Every structure is written in C-alpha cells, then in structure tokens.
C-alpha cells in the first residue's frame, strides 16, 4: 500500500529482491488479484472487478 519498490523492501528486511518478488506474487495469487488495482480494491474493502 505504501508503494515501495522491491529494492527498498529488500534492503530494509535484509533479503533479496527475488524473495520480495516471490512474496508479492504469492500474495497476488492467494488474494486472486490480477493487477495492483485489484489489490488496492481488496485492501480498501471494495469488491475487485474481474475482467
């Protein structure tokens, strides 16, 4: 939600960028979101629209 880059997150957590990318991909899959816009709708409590 903060819009941080993978590199920034990786540096803060002391993990690789690839690990951050994998975690983000897992979140997208678990929440059944196809786009970042879908994730924002889910986070804001709105129903995600599927195309």
Backbone as a printed PyTorch tensor [residue, N CA C, xyz], in Angstrom:
tensor([[[  0.8220,  -1.1970,   0.0000],
         [  0.0000,   0.0000,   0.0000],
         [  0.8650,   1.2590,   0.0000]],

        [[  2.0590,   1.1500,   0.5400],
         [  2.9290,   2.3230,   0.6020],
         [  3.6000,   2.6110,  -0.7330]],

        [[  3.5160,   1.6820,  -1.6760],
         [  4.0970,   1.9000,  -2.9880],
         [  5.6090,   1.8050,  -3.0160]],

        [[  6.1640,   1.0630,  -2.0890],
         [  7.6190,   0.9460,  -2.0120],
         [  8.1410,  -0.0010,  -3.0820]],

        [[  9.3430,   0.2720,  -3.5400],
         [  9.9850,  -0.5630,  -4.5390],
         [ 10.5010,  -1.8530,  -3.9070]],

        [[ 10.5820,  -2.8990,  -4.7310],
         [ 11.1050,  -4.1790,  -4.2470],
         [ 12.4920,  -4.0080,  -3.6400]],

        [[ 13.3210,  -3.1940,  -4.2650],
         [ 14.6880,  -2.9670,  -3.7720],
         [ 14.6720,  -2.3320,  -2.3830]],

        [[ 13.7820,  -1.3890,  -2.1540],
         [ 13.6810,  -0.7310,  -0.8520],
         [ 13.2560,  -1.7310,   0.2250]],

        [[ 12.2760,  -2.5440,  -0.0850],
         [ 11.7920,  -3.5400,   0.8690],
         [ 12.8880,  -4.5460,   1.1750]],

        [[ 13.5650,  -5.0150,   0.1240],
         [ 14.6440,  -5.9910,   0.3020],
         [ 15.7530,  -5.4330,   1.1790]],

        [[ 16.1370,  -4.1860,   0.9370],
         [ 17.1870,  -3.5570,   1.7490],
         [ 16.7660,  -3.4450,   3.2120]],

        [[ 15.5270,  -3.0260,   3.4540],
         [ 15.0370,  -2.8660,   4.8200],
         [ 14.9910,  -4.1970,   5.5710]],

        [[ 14.6030,  -5.2640,   4.8750],
         [ 14.4370,  -6.5660,   5.5190],
         [ 15.6810,  -7.4390,   5.4520]],

        [[ 16.6550,  -7.0140,   4.6690],
         [ 17.8810,  -7.7890,   4.5410],
         [ 17.6860,  -9.0810,   3.7610]],

        [[ 16.7920,  -9.0340,   2.7680],
         [ 16.5340, -10.1910,   1.9170],
         [ 16.7740,  -9.7930,   0.4680]],

        [[ 16.7470, -10.7810,  -0.4260],
         [ 16.9980, -10.4840,  -1.8330],
         [ 15.7440,  -9.9180,  -2.5040]],

        [[ 15.9720,  -9.2280,  -3.6040],
         [ 14.8670,  -8.6760,  -4.3780],
         [ 13.9880,  -9.8080,  -4.9040]],

        [[ 14.6140, -10.9060,  -5.3000],
         [ 13.8580, -12.0650,  -5.8040],
         [ 12.9060, -12.6120,  -4.7410]],

        [[ 13.3280, -12.5830,  -3.4800],
         [ 12.4680, -13.0580,  -2.3930],
         [ 11.2620, -12.1430,  -2.2330]],

        [[ 11.4830, -10.8370,  -2.3150],
         [ 10.3750,  -9.8740,  -2.2330],
         [  9.4110, -10.1220,  -3.3910]],

        [[  9.9400, -10.3160,  -4.5930],
         [  9.0910, -10.5750,  -5.7550],
         [  8.2720, -11.8510,  -5.5650]],

        [[  8.8860, -12.8800,  -5.0090],
         [  8.1770, -14.1370,  -4.7710],
         [  7.0540, -13.9450,  -3.7580]],

        [[  7.3170, -13.1960,  -2.6940],
         [  6.2890, -12.9430,  -1.6840],
         [  5.1250, -12.1550,  -2.2810]],

        [[  5.4540, -11.1500,  -3.0780],
         [  4.3920, -10.3560,  -3.7200],
         [  3.5500, -11.2220,  -4.6500]],

        [[  4.2040, -12.0940,  -5.4110],
         [  3.4790, -12.9840,  -6.3260],
         [  2.5610, -13.9200,  -5.5450]],

        [[  3.0390, -14.4320,  -4.4120],
         [  2.2100, -15.3090,  -3.5810],
         [  0.9860, -14.5890,  -3.0410]],

        [[  1.1710, -13.3420,  -2.6280],
         [  0.0460, -12.5470,  -2.1280],
         [ -0.9850, -12.3400,  -3.2290]],

        [[ -0.5000, -11.9920,  -4.4280],
         [ -1.4130, -11.7790,  -5.5620],
         [ -2.2210, -13.0470,  -5.8370]],

        [[ -1.5450, -14.1950,  -5.8230],
         [ -2.2150, -15.4650,  -6.1010],
         [ -3.2310, -15.8020,  -5.0110]],

        [[ -2.8360, -15.6640,  -3.7530],
         [ -3.7320, -16.0100,  -2.6410],
         [ -4.9710, -15.1230,  -2.6000]],

        [[ -4.8130, -13.8710,  -2.9800],
         [ -5.9480, -12.9410,  -2.9700],
         [ -6.7090, -12.9350,  -4.2860]],

        [[ -6.2360, -13.7620,  -5.2400],
         [ -6.8680, -13.8560,  -6.5570],
         [ -6.9460, -12.4900,  -7.2370]],

        [[ -5.8540, -11.7550,  -7.1580],
         [ -5.7770, -10.4330,  -7.7760],
         [ -4.8810, -10.5050,  -9.0090]],

        [[ -5.3630,  -9.9170, -10.0910],
         [ -4.5940,  -9.9290, -11.3340],
         [ -3.7440,  -8.6730, -11.5140]],

        [[ -4.1470,  -7.5980, -10.8630],
         [ -3.4450,  -6.3230, -11.0170],
         [ -3.2620,  -5.6610,  -9.6540]],

        [[ -2.4020,  -4.6600,  -9.6300],
         [ -2.2100,  -3.8820,  -8.4070],
         [ -3.5090,  -3.1610,  -8.0460]],

        [[ -4.2590,  -2.7480,  -9.0500],
         [ -5.5480,  -2.0930,  -8.7930],
         [ -6.4870,  -3.0350,  -8.0420]],

        [[ -6.4860,  -4.3140,  -8.4190],
         [ -7.3060,  -5.3030,  -7.6950],
         [ -6.8740,  -5.3930,  -6.2370]],

        [[ -5.5600,  -5.4000,  -5.9980],
         [ -5.0490,  -5.4670,  -4.6250],
         [ -5.5040,  -4.2600,  -3.8130]],

        [[ -5.4530,  -3.0860,  -4.4140],
         [ -5.8870,  -1.8770,  -3.7090],
         [ -7.3630,  -1.9470,  -3.3650]],

        [[ -8.1660,  -2.4390,  -4.2840],
         [ -9.5990,  -2.5760,  -4.0130],
         [ -9.8470,  -3.5330,  -2.8500]],

        [[ -9.1020,  -4.6360,  -2.8310],
         [ -9.2350,  -5.6080,  -1.7400],
         [ -8.8160,  -4.9570,  -0.4240]],

        [[ -7.6880,  -4.2540,  -0.4420],
         [ -7.1620,  -3.6260,   0.7730],
         [ -8.1070,  -2.5500,   1.2970]],

        [[ -8.7940,  -1.8800,   0.3940],
         [ -9.7230,  -0.8180,   0.7890],
         [-11.1280,  -1.3370,   1.0750]],

        [[-11.2900,  -2.6620,   0.9840],
         [-12.5730,  -3.2640,   1.3240],
         [-13.6010,  -3.1960,   0.2370]],

        [[-13.1750,  -2.9360,  -0.9860],
         [-14.1070,  -2.8810,  -2.1030],
         [-14.0430,  -4.2010,  -2.8520]],

        [[-15.0740,  -4.5060,  -3.5970],
         [-15.1090,  -5.7160,  -4.3890],
         [-14.2530,  -5.5160,  -5.6280]],

        [[-13.3270,  -6.4290,  -5.8490],
         [-12.4790,  -6.3660,  -7.0340],
         [-13.2870,  -6.7690,  -8.2510]],

        [[-13.1200,  -6.0200,  -9.3280],
         [-13.8260,  -6.2940, -10.5800],
         [-12.9320,  -7.1460, -11.4600]],

        [[-13.4280,  -8.2830, -11.8740],
         [-12.6580,  -9.1890, -12.7420],
         [-13.0800,  -8.9770, -14.1870]],

        [[-12.1140,  -8.8760, -15.0530],
         [-12.4030,  -8.6860, -16.4930],
         [-12.4630, -10.0170, -17.1900]]])
